[in-house]
Amino acid sequence: MNFNYSPETEDLVRRVEMFFASEILPRHREWVQEVGREGQAPSFIKEIQAKAKSLGLWNLALPDLAPDEPGTRLSNLEFAPIAEILGRLPWGSMAFNCHAPEVPNMAMLQSIATREQKARWLKPLLEAETRSAFAMTEPSVASSDATNIETKIEFEDDMIVINGHKWFSTGAAHPDCSFLIVMGVSDPEAGRTAQHSMVIVPINTPGLKIVRDLRFMGWTDHVAPIGEIKFENVKVPASNLLGIRGEGFKGAQVRLGPARIHHCMRCIGLAEMVLAQMVARAQERKTFGRTIVEYDTVQKWIAEARIDIEQTRLFIQRAAWMLDNSSDRNTWRAVSQIKVATPRMLQKITDRAIQLFGAMGGTDDTLIHHAWTYSRWLRIGDGPDEVHLRQIYKTEPLPDWSIADCPYIAPSAA
Ligand SMILES: Cc1cc2nc3c(=O)[nH]c(=O)nc-3n(C[C@H](O)[C@H](O)[C@H](O)COP(=O)(O)OP(=O)(O)OC[C@H]3O[C@@H](n4cnc5c(N)ncnc54)[C@H](O)[C@@H]3O)c2cc1C
């Protein structure tokens, strides 16, 4: 394992940092004002995206980017320090076309879409000319066990008919979202994991209705607004089947690695941003004749946050390196481990930051509340903690001795 970056990657990180400082951060106040007024991402994002693209700072999160696809191909490990920078702001990743759910959807389309599907659906995503959403979760079933999904996908002659109800489809409520990737039951008689298929559904197909925009703990995802959707006899051509019929879970697996690891990388950026604000605030505020930073409790919070961030960063780099080099069960175990550890780390730090900031910490004026909500939803989205913990437990190697002949147990002389 070698975490040293090549001179080319270091140069790229430096260029992303400069772009972030000169083009993105100075416009954050404008972003906040506009999303507050209009409820959606301001149009200046297009202008920033065009600049980023012209500088080669584009599609940095796709390790399998083909030579004829726009952007700069990086491994997961190389993307890690960049994702951190982009993660500092809710909309940082979007400026470089590195945001969710587009990246995991693009990775999946790269892997399993037909040539025609790539031309029609992947190409515009790579150019940020359109938006997409992944619709798996349903309100009426426990979706953390995806085999519960009930939406019906029926093949009739050369058409596919879809009936069902989805929610928490990130990005579906964005005005530019043009298609959904829908998971549903196509083969109810097959084995438990061979019943589901995925279908590409244009958002304007008759019978498809966005019922409402969803918020999570009062937080609106302005980059990819979350939709609840109903499907009533929605018909699309059979050629919209994505991947192999009955292999929906296998196909969707491709999007899980990048989706999870990128969220974790962004969390490190958020944690660094929050910690820097904690340090600054604690040095400026005074209570009972001392600056807050002089109190032991606060020094301990700052020091512990530093330890937590550094160890989680290394943990993520290890998982990224593993994902770059294999996709065996150890790799999935490593991804599950960071998926549990990282939002917990961010939640602990932001909870202390809210405390340290006092009332201001709970307002919309700082990004601390965003970091807190991000950490909280990530403990549920992309697989709740408990499901990952179960996976980690199941892959824990068993010792080849029983307790009775455990070589580490020595009966005492008494
Ligand atoms: C902000 C946000 C964005 C999302 N974006 C998307 C998206 O783009 N597309 C999409 O399809 N979905 C999305 N989701 C949905 C998300 O993936 C699901 O919420 C998640 O899989 C859990 O499913 P559920 O909500 O049905 O909870 P349930 O399945 O009902 O689970 C509830 C709880 O049961 C417990 N539990 C479950 N299994 C176990 C177990 N094995 N052991 C112990 N306890 C267990 C856990 O505590 C779990 O949190 C998003 C969710 C959020 C919050």
The ligand as an ORCA input file, in Angstrom:
! r2SCAN-3c Opt
* xyz 0 1
  C     -30.965     11.753      2.268
  C     -31.263     10.389      1.709
  C     -31.024     10.153      0.343
  C     -31.359      8.911     -0.211
  N     -31.175      8.694     -1.567
  C     -31.636      7.564     -2.136
  C     -31.609      7.368     -3.567
  O     -31.100      8.208     -4.329
  N     -32.197      6.251     -4.082
  C     -32.763      5.307     -3.294
  O     -33.292      4.313     -3.822
  N     -32.768      5.432     -1.939
  C     -32.234      6.536     -1.347
  N     -32.301      6.699      0.021
  C     -32.954      5.685      0.831
  C     -32.009      4.855      1.658
  O     -31.159      4.078      0.863
  C     -32.899      4.022      2.593
  O     -33.533      4.912      3.489
  C     -32.112      2.970      3.351
  O     -31.712      1.905      2.511
  C     -32.957      2.360      4.503
  O     -34.176      1.900      4.046
  P     -35.534      2.311      4.846
  O     -35.542      3.796      4.938
  O     -36.664      1.648      4.170
  O     -35.321      1.775      6.307
  P     -35.725      0.317      6.844
  O     -35.288     -0.708      5.847
  O     -37.121      0.347      7.259
  O     -34.740      0.173      8.084
  C     -34.981      0.912      9.283
  C     -33.944      0.551     10.303
  O     -34.012     -0.828     10.613
  C     -32.770     -1.229     11.133
  N     -32.266     -2.407     10.424
  C     -32.422     -2.743      9.142
  N     -31.759     -3.873      8.844
  C     -31.147     -4.272      9.988
  C     -30.291     -5.335     10.338
  N     -29.904     -6.227      9.408
  N     -29.860     -5.420     11.611
  C     -30.236     -4.506     12.540
  N     -31.032     -3.475     12.256
  C     -31.475     -3.343     11.014
  C     -31.783     -0.074     10.915
  O     -31.616      0.650     12.104
  C     -32.493      0.755      9.874
  O     -32.100      2.118      9.903
  C     -31.908      7.899      0.609
  C     -32.103      8.147      1.987
  C     -31.782      9.358      2.532
  C     -32.022      9.585      3.990
*
